[in-house]
C-alpha cells in the first residue's frame, strides 16, 4: 500500500486540473462572502447587506 500511495502521489492523480467558473448574481441589498476553496458561496455566507 505504501508503494501504491507513493506512485499515485508521484503521478499527481489528485492534482486539480480544472475549476468551475464561479458566477452568481445578487442585488445591492445582499452581501456575499466568496470562499477560496469553493466555486460558489455557502448559503450561510449570503446575508442582507448592512
PQR file with spaces between the fields and no chain letter, atoms N, CA, C, O and H, PARSE charges and radii, in Angstrom:
ATOM       1  N    UNK     1       0.822   -1.188    0.000 -0.4000 1.5000
ATOM       2  CA   UNK     1       0.000    0.000    0.000 -0.0000 2.0000
ATOM       3  C    UNK     1       0.867    1.252    0.000  0.5500 1.7000
ATOM       4  O    UNK     1       0.524    2.240   -0.649 -0.5500 1.4000
ATOM       5  N    UNK     2       1.976    1.224    0.714 -0.4000 1.5000
ATOM       6  CA   UNK     2       2.854    2.400    0.745 -0.0000 2.0000
ATOM       7  C    UNK     2       3.424    2.673   -0.644  0.5500 1.7000
ATOM       8  O    UNK     2       3.536    3.829   -1.052 -0.5500 1.4000
ATOM       9  H    UNK     2       2.255    0.421    1.241  0.4000 1.0000
ATOM      10  N    UNK     3       3.780    1.627   -1.364 -0.4000 1.5000
ATOM      11  CA   UNK     3       4.306    1.806   -2.723 -0.0000 2.0000
ATOM      12  C    UNK     3       3.218    2.344   -3.654  0.5500 1.7000
ATOM      13  O    UNK     3       3.478    3.222   -4.477 -0.5500 1.4000
ATOM      14  H    UNK     3       3.689    0.688   -1.033  0.4000 1.0000
ATOM      15  N    UNK     4       2.006    1.818   -3.522 -0.4000 1.5000
ATOM      16  CA   UNK     4       0.900    2.311   -4.331 -0.0000 2.0000
ATOM      17  C    UNK     4       0.631    3.779   -4.031  0.5500 1.7000
ATOM      18  O    UNK     4       0.443    4.571   -4.955 -0.5500 1.4000
ATOM      19  H    UNK     4       1.795    1.105   -2.853  0.4000 1.0000
ATOM      20  N    UNK     5       0.611    4.152   -2.762 -0.4000 1.5000
ATOM      21  CA   UNK     5       0.402    5.546   -2.384 -0.0000 2.0000
ATOM      22  C    UNK     5       1.491    6.436   -2.969  0.5500 1.7000
ATOM      23  O    UNK     5       1.197    7.510   -3.495 -0.5500 1.4000
ATOM      24  H    UNK     5       0.764    3.509   -2.012  0.4000 1.0000
ATOM      25  N    UNK     6       2.745    6.001   -2.883 -0.4000 1.5000
ATOM      26  CA   UNK     6       3.854    6.791   -3.425 -0.0000 2.0000
ATOM      27  C    UNK     6       3.682    6.978   -4.937  0.5500 1.7000
ATOM      28  O    UNK     6       3.911    8.071   -5.455 -0.5500 1.4000
ATOM      29  H    UNK     6       2.984    5.129   -2.456  0.4000 1.0000
ATOM      30  N    UNK     7       3.284    5.923   -5.641 -0.4000 1.5000
ATOM      31  CA   UNK     7       3.090    6.012   -7.084 -0.0000 2.0000
ATOM      32  C    UNK     7       1.986    7.008   -7.431  0.5500 1.7000
ATOM      33  O    UNK     7       2.151    7.844   -8.319 -0.5500 1.4000
ATOM      34  H    UNK     7       3.099    5.035   -5.221  0.4000 1.0000
ATOM      35  N    UNK     8       0.866    6.912   -6.727 -0.4000 1.5000
ATOM      36  CA   UNK     8      -0.260    7.812   -7.002 -0.0000 2.0000
ATOM      37  C    UNK     8       0.130    9.263   -6.738  0.5500 1.7000
ATOM      38  O    UNK     8      -0.214   10.146   -7.523 -0.5500 1.4000
ATOM      39  H    UNK     8       0.733    6.232   -6.005  0.4000 1.0000
ATOM      40  N    UNK     9       0.836    9.515   -5.655 -0.4000 1.5000
ATOM      41  CA   UNK     9       1.261   10.876   -5.334 -0.0000 2.0000
ATOM      42  C    UNK     9       2.250   11.384   -6.385  0.5500 1.7000
ATOM      43  O    UNK     9       2.148   12.528   -6.827 -0.5500 1.4000
ATOM      44  H    UNK     9       1.116    8.797   -5.018  0.4000 1.0000
ATOM      45  N    UNK    10       3.204   10.545   -6.785 -0.4000 1.5000
ATOM      46  CA   UNK    10       4.208   10.952   -7.777 -0.0000 2.0000
ATOM      47  C    UNK    10       3.569   11.233   -9.138  0.5500 1.7000
ATOM      48  O    UNK    10       4.047   12.095   -9.877 -0.5500 1.4000
ATOM      49  H    UNK    10       3.287    9.616   -6.425  0.4000 1.0000
ATOM      50  N    UNK    11       2.512   10.527   -9.471 -0.4000 1.5000
ATOM      51  CA   UNK    11       1.835   10.728  -10.753 -0.0000 2.0000
ATOM      52  C    UNK    11       0.813   11.854  -10.705  0.5500 1.7000
ATOM      53  O    UNK    11       0.191   12.178  -11.718 -0.5500 1.4000
ATOM      54  H    UNK    11       2.125    9.827   -8.872  0.4000 1.0000
ATOM      55  N    UNK    12       0.639   12.449   -9.532 -0.4000 1.5000
ATOM      56  CA   UNK    12      -0.256   13.596   -9.326 -0.0000 2.0000
ATOM      57  C    UNK    12      -1.696   13.274   -9.707  0.5500 1.7000
ATOM      58  O    UNK    12      -2.355   14.079  -10.365 -0.5500 1.4000
ATOM      59  H    UNK    12       1.143   12.186   -8.710  0.4000 1.0000
ATOM      60  N    UNK    13      -2.185   12.124   -9.309 -0.4000 1.5000
ATOM      61  CA   UNK    13      -3.548   11.727   -9.629 -0.0000 2.0000
ATOM      62  C    UNK    13      -4.583   12.637   -8.985  0.5500 1.7000
ATOM      63  O    UNK    13      -5.701   12.756   -9.486 -0.5500 1.4000
ATOM      64  H    UNK    13      -1.649   11.470   -8.775  0.4000 1.0000
ATOM      65  N    UNK    14      -4.223   13.275   -7.885 -0.4000 1.5000
ATOM      66  CA   UNK    14      -5.188   14.120   -7.185 -0.0000 2.0000
ATOM      67  C    UNK    14      -4.942   15.602   -7.423  0.5500 1.7000
ATOM      68  O    UNK    14      -5.529   16.440   -6.738 -0.5500 1.4000
ATOM      69  H    UNK    14      -3.315   13.178   -7.478  0.4000 1.0000
ATOM      70  N    UNK    15      -4.088   15.938   -8.375 -0.4000 1.5000
ATOM      71  CA   UNK    15      -3.835   17.341   -8.694 -0.0000 2.0000
ATOM      72  C    UNK    15      -5.065   17.928   -9.401  0.5500 1.7000
ATOM      73  O    UNK    15      -5.608   17.298  -10.308 -0.5500 1.4000
ATOM      74  H    UNK    15      -3.611   15.257   -8.931  0.4000 1.0000
ATOM      75  N    UNK    16      -5.508   19.115   -9.001 -0.4000 1.5000
ATOM      76  CA   UNK    16      -6.670   19.711   -9.676 -0.0000 2.0000
ATOM      77  C    UNK    16      -6.309   20.065  -11.120  0.5500 1.7000
ATOM      78  O    UNK    16      -5.224   20.586  -11.377 -0.5500 1.4000
ATOM      79  H    UNK    16      -5.067   19.627   -8.264  0.4000 1.0000
ATOM      80  N    UNK    17      -7.195   19.790  -12.041 -0.4000 1.5000
ATOM      81  CA   UNK    17      -6.925   20.077  -13.443 -0.0000 2.0000
ATOM      82  C    UNK    17      -7.963   20.984  -14.074  0.5500 1.7000
ATOM      83  O    UNK    17      -7.831   21.359  -15.239 -0.5500 1.4000
ATOM      84  H    UNK    17      -8.077   19.367  -11.832  0.4000 1.0000
ATOM      85  N    UNK    18      -8.993   21.342  -13.324 -0.4000 1.5000
ATOM      86  CA   UNK    18      -9.932   22.335  -13.806 -0.0000 2.0000
ATOM      87  C    UNK    18     -10.647   22.957  -12.622  0.5500 1.7000
ATOM      88  O    UNK    18     -10.632   22.418  -11.515 -0.5500 1.4000
ATOM      89  H    UNK    18      -9.100   21.038  -12.378  0.4000 1.0000
ATOM      90  N    UNK    19     -11.263   24.079  -12.866 -0.4000 1.5000
ATOM      91  CA   UNK    19     -12.029   24.767  -11.827 -0.0000 2.0000
ATOM      92  C    UNK    19     -13.271   25.357  -12.484  0.5500 1.7000
ATOM      93  O    UNK    19     -13.174   26.085  -13.471 -0.5500 1.4000
ATOM      94  H    UNK    19     -11.275   24.517  -13.765  0.4000 1.0000
ATOM      95  N    UNK    20     -14.421   25.042  -11.939 -0.4000 1.5000
ATOM      96  CA   UNK    20     -15.657   25.604  -12.454 -0.0000 2.0000
ATOM      97  C    UNK    20     -15.649   27.098  -12.191  0.5500 1.7000
ATOM      98  O    UNK    20     -15.339   27.539  -11.084 -0.5500 1.4000
ATOM      99  H    UNK    20     -14.500   24.450  -11.137  0.4000 1.0000
ATOM     100  N    UNK    21     -15.992   27.880  -13.213 -0.4000 1.5000
ATOM     101  CA   UNK    21     -16.026   29.324  -13.036 -0.0000 2.0000
ATOM     102  C    UNK    21     -17.164   29.701  -12.091  0.5500 1.7000
ATOM     103  O    UNK    21     -18.289   29.218  -12.229 -0.5500 1.4000
ATOM     104  H    UNK    21     -16.243   27.522  -14.112  0.4000 1.0000
ATOM     105  N    UNK    22     -16.858   30.557  -11.144 -0.4000 1.5000
ATOM     106  CA   UNK    22     -17.851   30.986  -10.162 -0.0000 2.0000
ATOM     107  C    UNK    22     -18.645   32.166  -10.715  0.5500 1.7000
ATOM     108  O    UNK    22     -18.088   33.229  -10.989 -0.5500 1.4000
ATOM     109  H    UNK    22     -15.945   30.949  -11.032  0.4000 1.0000
ATOM     110  N    UNK    23     -19.936   31.966  -10.874 -0.4000 1.5000
ATOM     111  CA   UNK    23     -20.814   33.044  -11.336 -0.0000 2.0000
ATOM     112  C    UNK    23     -22.093   33.027  -10.518  0.5500 1.7000
ATOM     113  O    UNK    23     -22.735   31.985  -10.381 -0.5500 1.4000
ATOM     114  H    UNK    23     -20.388   31.102  -10.652  0.4000 1.0000
ATOM     115  N    UNK    24     -22.453   34.150   -9.990 -0.4000 1.5000
ATOM     116  CA   UNK    24     -23.708   34.288   -9.276 -0.0000 2.0000
ATOM     117  C    UNK    24     -24.092   35.756   -9.290  0.5500 1.7000
ATOM     118  O    UNK    24     -23.237   36.626   -9.454 -0.5500 1.4000
ATOM     119  H    UNK    24     -21.932   34.996  -10.102  0.4000 1.0000
ATOM     120  N    UNK    25     -25.368   36.028   -9.119 -0.4000 1.5000
ATOM     121  CA   UNK    25     -25.858   37.402   -9.165 -0.0000 2.0000
ATOM     122  C    UNK    25     -26.541   37.751   -7.848  0.5500 1.7000
ATOM     123  O    UNK    25     -27.222   36.921   -7.247 -0.5500 1.4000
ATOM     124  H    UNK    25     -26.063   35.321   -8.985  0.4000 1.0000
ATOM     125  N    UNK    26     -26.350   38.980   -7.416 -0.4000 1.5000
ATOM     126  CA   UNK    26     -27.020   39.498   -6.225 -0.0000 2.0000
ATOM     127  C    UNK    26     -27.488   40.916   -6.517  0.5500 1.7000
ATOM     128  O    UNK    26     -27.232   41.458   -7.592 -0.5500 1.4000
ATOM     129  H    UNK    26     -25.796   39.654   -7.904  0.4000 1.0000
ATOM     130  N    UNK    27     -28.170   41.506   -5.554 -0.4000 1.5000
ATOM     131  CA   UNK    27     -28.567   42.907   -5.697 -0.0000 2.0000
ATOM     132  C    UNK    27     -27.858   43.727   -4.623  0.5500 1.7000
ATOM     133  O    UNK    27     -27.078   43.187   -3.840 -0.5500 1.4000
ATOM     134  H    UNK    27     -28.377   41.066   -4.681  0.4000 1.0000
ATOM     135  N    UNK    28     -28.126   45.013   -4.589 -0.4000 1.5000
ATOM     136  CA   UNK    28     -27.453   45.907   -3.637 -0.0000 2.0000
ATOM     137  C    UNK    28     -27.836   45.610   -2.190  0.5500 1.7000
ATOM     138  O    UNK    28     -27.134   46.033   -1.272 -0.5500 1.4000
ATOM     139  H    UNK    28     -28.760   45.452   -5.226  0.4000 1.0000
ATOM     140  N    UNK    29     -28.929   44.894   -1.972 -0.4000 1.5000
ATOM     141  CA   UNK    29     -29.382   44.582   -0.617 -0.0000 2.0000
ATOM     142  C    UNK    29     -28.812   43.272   -0.085  0.5500 1.7000
ATOM     143  O    UNK    29     -29.165   42.846    1.014 -0.5500 1.4000
ATOM     144  H    UNK    29     -29.500   44.550   -2.718  0.4000 1.0000
ATOM     145  N    UNK    30     -27.938   42.631   -0.850 -0.4000 1.5000
ATOM     146  CA   UNK    30     -27.395   41.328   -0.466 -0.0000 2.0000
ATOM     147  C    UNK    30     -25.874   41.375   -0.421  0.5500 1.7000
ATOM     148  O    UNK    30     -25.237   41.917   -1.324 -0.5500 1.4000
ATOM     149  H    UNK    30     -27.652   42.977   -1.743  0.4000 1.0000
ATOM     150  N    UNK    31     -25.297   40.807    0.628 -0.4000 1.5000
ATOM     151  CA   UNK    31     -23.852   40.724    0.761 -0.0000 2.0000
ATOM     152  C    UNK    31     -23.445   39.248    0.669  0.5500 1.7000
ATOM     153  O    UNK    31     -24.040   38.392    1.323 -0.5500 1.4000
ATOM     154  H    UNK    31     -25.815   40.366    1.361  0.4000 1.0000
ATOM     155  N    UNK    32     -22.430   38.962   -0.142 -0.4000 1.5000
ATOM     156  CA   UNK    32     -21.962   37.591   -0.334 -0.0000 2.0000
ATOM     157  C    UNK    32     -20.476   37.524   -0.044  0.5500 1.7000
ATOM     158  O    UNK    32     -19.706   38.348   -0.537 -0.5500 1.4000
ATOM     159  H    UNK    32     -21.946   39.658   -0.673  0.4000 1.0000
ATOM     160  N    UNK    33     -20.066   36.545    0.756 -0.4000 1.5000
ATOM     161  CA   UNK    33     -18.654   36.288    1.016 -0.0000 2.0000
ATOM     162  C    UNK    33     -18.270   35.034    0.240  0.5500 1.7000
ATOM     163  O    UNK    33     -18.832   33.962    0.465 -0.5500 1.4000
ATOM     164  H    UNK    33     -20.691   35.875    1.157  0.4000 1.0000
ATOM     165  N    UNK    34     -17.309   35.170   -0.677 -0.4000 1.5000
ATOM     166  CA   UNK    34     -16.891   34.057   -1.523 -0.0000 2.0000
ATOM     167  C    UNK    34     -15.767   33.281   -0.837  0.5500 1.7000
ATOM     168  O    UNK    34     -14.861   33.885   -0.264 -0.5500 1.4000
ATOM     169  H    UNK    34     -16.852   36.040   -0.860  0.4000 1.0000
ATOM     170  N    UNK    35     -15.817   31.965   -0.889 -0.4000 1.5000
ATOM     171  CA   UNK    35     -14.792   31.116   -0.309 -0.0000 2.0000
ATOM     172  C    UNK    35     -13.711   30.820   -1.351  0.5500 1.7000
ATOM     173  O    UNK    35     -14.005   30.683   -2.539 -0.5500 1.4000
ATOM     174  H    UNK    35     -16.554   31.474   -1.354  0.4000 1.0000
ATOM     175  N    UNK    36     -12.481   30.726   -0.904 -0.4000 1.5000
ATOM     176  CA   UNK    36     -11.392   30.392   -1.825 -0.0000 2.0000
ATOM     177  C    UNK    36     -11.389   28.915   -2.168  0.5500 1.7000
ATOM     178  O    UNK    36     -10.801   28.528   -3.178 -0.5500 1.4000
ATOM     179  H    UNK    36     -12.242   30.837    0.061  0.4000 1.0000
ATOM     180  N    UNK    37     -12.024   28.081   -1.365 -0.4000 1.5000
ATOM     181  CA   UNK    37     -11.992   26.637   -1.604 -0.0000 2.0000
ATOM     182  C    UNK    37     -13.292   26.108   -2.192  0.5500 1.7000
ATOM     183  O    UNK    37     -13.496   24.895   -2.242 -0.5500 1.4000
ATOM     184  H    UNK    37     -12.502   28.395   -0.545  0.4000 1.0000
ATOM     185  N    UNK    38     -14.170   26.992   -2.636 -0.4000 1.5000
ATOM     186  CA   UNK    38     -15.456   26.551   -3.175 -0.0000 2.0000
ATOM     187  C    UNK    38     -15.802   27.428   -4.374  0.5500 1.7000
ATOM     188  O    UNK    38     -15.483   28.617   -4.380 -0.5500 1.4000
ATOM     189  H    UNK    38     -14.004   27.978   -2.596  0.4000 1.0000
ATOM     190  N    UNK    39     -16.443   26.864   -5.378 -0.4000 1.5000
ATOM     191  CA   UNK    39     -16.746   27.638   -6.578 -0.0000 2.0000
ATOM     192  C    UNK    39     -17.966   28.542   -6.417  0.5500 1.7000
ATOM     193  O    UNK    39     -18.139   29.491   -7.182 -0.5500 1.4000
ATOM     194  H    UNK    39     -16.702   25.898   -5.374  0.4000 1.0000
ATOM     195  N    UNK    40     -18.803   28.257   -5.440 -0.4000 1.5000
ATOM     196  CA   UNK    40     -19.948   29.125   -5.142 -0.0000 2.0000
ATOM     197  C    UNK    40     -19.979   29.385   -3.643  0.5500 1.7000
ATOM     198  O    UNK    40     -19.461   28.576   -2.874 -0.5500 1.4000
ATOM     199  H    UNK    40     -18.663   27.486   -4.819  0.4000 1.0000
ATOM     200  N    UNK    41     -20.573   30.493   -3.208 -0.4000 1.5000
ATOM     201  CA   UNK    41     -20.617   30.785   -1.771 -0.0000 2.0000
ATOM     202  C    UNK    41     -21.508   29.799   -1.024  0.5500 1.7000
ATOM     203  O    UNK    41     -22.503   29.313   -1.563 -0.5500 1.4000
ATOM     204  H    UNK    41     -20.994   31.151   -3.833  0.4000 1.0000
ATOM     205  N    UNK    42     -21.145   29.514    0.206 -0.4000 1.5000
ATOM     206  CA   UNK    42     -22.005   28.707    1.066 -0.0000 2.0000
ATOM     207  C    UNK    42     -23.241   29.517    1.401  0.5500 1.7000
ATOM     208  O    UNK    42     -23.181   30.745    1.448 -0.5500 1.4000
ATOM     209  H    UNK    42     -20.337   29.909    0.643  0.4000 1.0000
ATOM     210  N    UNK    43     -24.355   28.854    1.634 -0.4000 1.5000
ATOM     211  CA   UNK    43     -25.598   29.567    1.921 -0.0000 2.0000
ATOM     212  C    UNK    43     -25.486   30.455    3.152  0.5500 1.7000
ATOM     213  O    UNK    43     -26.105   31.518    3.200 -0.5500 1.4000
ATOM     214  H    UNK    43     -24.405   27.856    1.596  0.4000 1.0000
ATOM     215  N    UNK    44     -24.704   30.038    4.151 -0.4000 1.5000
ATOM     216  CA   UNK    44     -24.604   30.847    5.367 -0.0000 2.0000
ATOM     217  C    UNK    44     -23.726   32.083    5.172  0.5500 1.7000
ATOM     218  O    UNK    44     -23.595   32.889    6.093 -0.5500 1.4000
ATOM     219  H    UNK    44     -24.201   29.174    4.111  0.4000 1.0000
ATOM     220  N    UNK    45     -23.123   32.247    3.997 -0.4000 1.5000
ATOM     221  CA   UNK    45     -22.348   33.444    3.700 -0.0000 2.0000
ATOM     222  C    UNK    45     -23.092   34.386    2.761  0.5500 1.7000
ATOM     223  O    UNK    45     -22.497   35.286    2.167 -0.5500 1.4000
ATOM     224  H    UNK    45     -23.228   31.591    3.249  0.4000 1.0000
ATOM     225  N    UNK    46     -24.392   34.170    2.635 -0.4000 1.5000
ATOM     226  CA   UNK    46     -25.252   35.095    1.884 -0.0000 2.0000
ATOM     227  C    UNK    46     -26.191   35.730    2.911  0.5500 1.7000
ATOM     228  O    UNK    46     -26.951   35.036    3.588 -0.5500 1.4000
ATOM     229  H    UNK    46     -24.875   33.439    3.118  0.4000 1.0000
ATOM     230  N    UNK    47     -26.128   37.040    3.013 -0.4000 1.5000
ATOM     231  CA   UNK    47     -26.890   37.724    4.060 -0.0000 2.0000
ATOM     232  C    UNK    47     -27.351   39.090    3.577  0.5500 1.7000
ATOM     233  O    UNK    47     -26.828   39.615    2.593 -0.5500 1.4000
ATOM     234  H    UNK    47     -25.511   37.604    2.463  0.4000 1.0000
ATOM     235  N    UNK    48     -28.320   39.662    4.262 -0.4000 1.5000
ATOM     236  CA   UNK    48     -28.727   41.026    3.926 -0.0000 2.0000
ATOM     237  C    UNK    48     -27.556   41.983    4.122  0.5500 1.7000
ATOM     238  O    UNK    48     -26.788   41.836    5.073 -0.5500 1.4000
ATOM     239  H    UNK    48     -28.745   39.236    5.061  0.4000 1.0000
ATOM     240  N    UNK    49     -27.418   42.948    3.246 -0.4000 1.5000
ATOM     241  CA   UNK    49     -26.348   43.938    3.375 -0.0000 2.0000
ATOM     242  C    UNK    49     -26.606   44.815    4.589  0.5500 1.7000
ATOM     243  O    UNK    49     -27.751   45.114    4.928 -0.5500 1.4000
ATOM     244  H    UNK    49     -28.042   43.067    2.474  0.4000 1.0000
ATOM     245  N    UNK    50     -25.527   45.220    5.233 -0.4000 1.5000
ATOM     246  CA   UNK    50     -25.661   46.057    6.429 -0.0000 2.0000
ATOM     247  C    UNK    50     -25.939   47.484    6.082  0.5500 1.7000
ATOM     248  O    UNK    50     -26.080   48.320    6.975 -0.5500 1.4000
ATOM     249  H    UNK    50     -24.596   44.978    4.957  0.4000 1.0000
